[in-house]
């Protein structure tokens, strides 16, 4: 059964101190309904993604029901989704499956997150649940040595507190450097490109352009990562409405603004050696998504990938088969992933600049790609965009993410 995205919306991502979860959900749902010329009564179900409200605020249960009832959304299934940083795309995946099952014609997927807190320790400790909490020392022994063989130069490790996951991401980066000759400058080129892209995105958390040299000169986090190479802590919400053809008819949606979901794959990993690059969780997910959609990486016009750190974009550009393993860094440095390049990646600014409100991130990617495929992205528009892919990962298990989502969209 064909499934279409008929509308999307997102709030600005950033430090939204004056807005609650309910405030952000109200805004994004109203904007999504308006974009579809729909009302709450047109919805057959809602999938609501959130990861942190239980930990940050104590609202452990029924988060979606509480956020949505004030909007008049009632009497229909509301399903709460938590799947780490892939929660938003998982909500979209479940909305698509709801329609394909025949249970409804029009379904809303929402992701919302309130992460900022005056207690920085609480913000950082939130992420401790992103791996097996019973085996923390074992996790470190498995992941941190991936960076062995590349010694951090003096002064390249921050003495300020930050999440241990930054050390893990740095180990991933040093592994890539050791295996393929990737350089810190190539990683910085990715970050600089994303900060330039975000200048034209009024929903982005950071909108100041940066050069590669400025990224390299920024405060260190964990070598080779500097501060602008890392996604910030963010608040925000994003949403999408999906329909089948019956839903399109009911809403009177013009087909020229509908975007087809060609495939949406939720992937978990397999036991592998770190050097078995082709078995990476996102590489497996990409192959499954391309096969299900009947298209290949050569058909893709634009991509949004999960750059929790800048090296993540390099790794995912290879997993998505845009470049051979090891070629992602040089390609980024050559400008192949810039707007106007061979395969523009993260025209939104990516997580590094647009922001990373965990459960809203995946749907924020979808919003950007729908905007691109509609030709409505303004100065950051990818010319002639017809096929788009989003890669959205979360958590850690073994030597990679615990979950990955790959979504292919087309006009």
BELRAFEN-V656318 format. One line per field, one symbol per residue. ss: DSSP state (H for helix, E for strand, - for the rest). phi: phi as a letter, one per 40 degrees, with the letter a starting at -180 (. if undefined). psi: psi as a letter, one per 30 degrees, with the letter a starting at -180 (. if undefined). A space follows every 10 residues. Layout:
ss->???
phi->???
psi->???
//
This chain:
ss->---EEEEEEE ---E------ HHHHHHHHHH HHHHHH---H HH--EEEEE- --HHHHH--- --HHHHHHH- ------EEEE E--HHHHHHH HHHHHHHHHH -----EEEEE EEE------H HHHHHHHHHH -----HHHHH HHHHHHH--- ------E--- ---HHHHHHH HHHHHHHHHH ---HHHHHHH HHHHHHHH-- ---------- -HHHHHH--E EE--EEHHHE ----EEEEEE EEE-HHHHHH H---HHH-EE EEEEEEEE-- ------HHH- HHHHHHHHHH HHH---HHH- -EEE----EH HHHHHHHHH- -------HHH HHHH------ ---EE----H HHHH---HHH HHHHHHHHHH HHH----HHH ------EEEE EEEE--E--E --EEEEEEEE -
phi->.cbbcbaaaa cccicbccbc dccccdcccc ccccccfbbd ccccabbbba bbccccbgcc bfccdcccdc cgcagbcbbc bbafcccccc ccdccccdcc cgcabbbbbb baabbcaccc cccccdcccc acccbdccdc cccccdcchb cccdgbbccc cacccccccc cdcccccccb gdbccccccc ccccccccdc bccccbbccb cdccccccdc badccbdccb cccabiaaaa bbaccccccc cgccccbcbc ccaabbbbcb cacdccccbd dccccccccc cccgbbcccc cabbbccdbc cdcccccccc gcbcdgcccd ccccgcbcdg ccacbfcchg ccbchacdcc ccccccdccc dcccgbcgcc cccgcbbbbb babagbagba ccaabbbbba c
psi->kkkkkfllll lkkajiegkl eeeeeeeeee eeeeffhlle ffkflkjjkk ffeeeefgie lheeeeffef ggjlglkjkk kjhbfgeeee eeeeeeeeef fgflfjkkkk kkkjfkkfje eeeefeffgg ajffheeeee feeeffgkfj kklkggkkgl klkffeeeee eeeeeeeeef gkleeeeeee eeeeeeefeg jffkekgklk leeeeeflkl djkgkleffk klkllllllk kklaeeeeee fhkkffgkkk jeljkkklll klkffiefgk efeeeeeeee eefgllfffk ekkkliiele feeeeefeeg gellkffeee eeefgfglkf aejkkhfffa eeeelijdff eefeeeeeee eeffgggbfg kjkgkfklkk kjlllkkbga lfkkkkkkll .
//
